[in-house]
Amino acid sequence: MFCKRINLMEKLIVRFNGEKNFIISFLNVILNIAFVMSLICLICFFPFPLLVTLPVYAHTKLYITIKYCIFSELNVLMVSFIIYELKNIIERIRKDKIFIIENANGFTKTGVYVFLWGIVRQINYIVNGHYGMLFRFDNDGNLDIDIFIFIIIACISLVIGEVLRKAVKIKNENDLTI
């Protein structure tokens, strides 16, 4: 049974690798949709504090403080930057430009943006009173370690950027060798 599953996975991998444009096209479509959604959120959230912030004496469910809106803007802005960089990387890969310095810089920028997004989320949690510590437990007793997930993903992206930078250097040296 286990061997059958492995063979099925190998067939799927070969099928997707054989159609390399399918995966790239799929990622391109998903990232385009996400980028448009993030731009819509940026445009809608920008005037939102001016429209929704009511006087302090009007305690309704519609009342949203400006600090919530500012952190929402910052979160959406960080996500937009990440999606934009990933879109650029996918577009260059689609054009078979893989080992170029722009991809290495794109992964490095993505890592920095993910790290900044984690910091913005942490500051948001502290400022808006959700919690004031790095480790927190939810109602079920599970450990919630948001900031560390962002740090790990940022480090992975930075490492990929450095590996690509080294690969570009080696590729350029090999191109000069006859």
N, C-alpha and C positions, 0 to 999 in steps of 0.2 A: 504494500500500500504506500509506504513512504517513498519507494523507488518510483512508483507511478507518479506521485506528486512532483518529484524532482524532474522527471522527464517532461511533465506538463509545463513546469516552470521554464525548463530549457527551451521548449518549443515556443512559448510565449516570448521569451527573451530574443530568440532568433527571429521571430516574426517582427517584433518591434525594432530590432536592430536592422533588419532587412529594409524596413520602411523608416529610415531615419528622419525623414521629413514629417512623418505623422506625429512623433513625440514633440519635435520642435514646433510644429504648427499648433499642436494642442496647447503647449505651454505659452506660445505667443498669444493665442486667443484668450486663455485664462488671464494672463497678465494684462492684456489690453482691457478686458472687462473690469478687472480689479482697479486698473489705473483710472478708467473713466469713472468708476464708482467713487474712488478716493477724491477725484477732482470735484465731483458733484457734492461730496460731503464737505470739502473745503469751501466751496462757494456757498453752500447752504449754512454752514456753521459760522461763517464770518459775520453776517448780519444778525445771527441768532441771538447773541446777548443783548443787542439793542432792541430787538423786537419782543423778547420774552421776559427780560428782567423787569419785574414789577416793583413798585415801592415796597419798602420793608414791612409796612403795615398790612400789605395784602398777602397773607399767608395762604396761598393756594397750592395745589399740586403742580401748577404750571410754573411756579417760581423756581428759577434756576440761577444760581449764583454765577458771577462772571468767572470765578476761578475754575468752576467746572467746565465752562465753555472754553477757557484758555487752554486747559489741559486736553480737552477734546480736540481742539485745533492742533496742538502740538503732536498729539498721538497720530492724527490723520496725516499731518505733514511728514512725520517720520516714515509712516507706512508708504506715503506717496514717493518719497525719495528712494526707499528700498525697491519698490515696484519699478520705478523708472530705471534704476541701475540694472535690475534683473532683465527688464525689457531690452535694454541696450546690449547686454551680454548675449541674450538669446538671439537677437537680430544678427549679431556678428557671427555667432555659431552657425546660424542658418546660411550665412554667406560663406561658410567654410573658412572663416578667419578665427581660428581657435587660439593659436599660440602667438598672440600679439599683446603688446604691453597694455593696450586699452582694456582687455579682459582682466588682466592682473589688477589694474587700477580700479576697475569696476567691482571686483570682489573685495578689494581693500575698502573702498567707499561703502559697500554694502555692510561690511563688518563694523565700520565706524558708526553707520546709521543705526544698526541693530543695537549696538552698545548704548548710543545716545537715547534710543527709544526705551531701553530698559531703565536708564537713569530718569527719564521723564516720567515713566510709569511709577517708579519708586518715589520720586518727589510728589507726584500726584497723590499717591496713597498716604504719604505723610501729611501733606498740606490739607487734604480734604478729610482727614481724620479716619481713614479706614484702618490703619494700623501704623505703628511707629517703630517696627522692627523688621529685620530682614527675614527671619523665620516666623511664620505664623501658621497656626493650625485652623482648619476650617471646622464647621460644625460636626463633620463626620470623623474628625481626628486625623485627617490626612495633612501631611506637611505641604504647604504651598510655598514654593521657592521660585517665584517669578523671575527675580533679578538674576538668579544663577543660570536659568535657562537662556536668558538673553546674553549673558556673558559667554556661555558655552557656544551658542550659535555664532556670536561675533568672533570668537577665537577660531572656530572652524572656517569661517569666511576669510579671516585674515590669513590663516595658514594656506588656504587654497590660493589666495592672491600671491603669497610669497612663492609657493610652488610653481605657479604659472610664470611668475617673474623669472625664476631660475630656468624654467623650461624655455622661455623666450630667449634668454641669454645663450643657452646650449644650442637652440635651433639656429640662432644667428651665427654662432661659431661654426656649426656644421654646414650652414649655407656657404660660408666662405671657403670651406675645405673642398677640394676637388677630388 
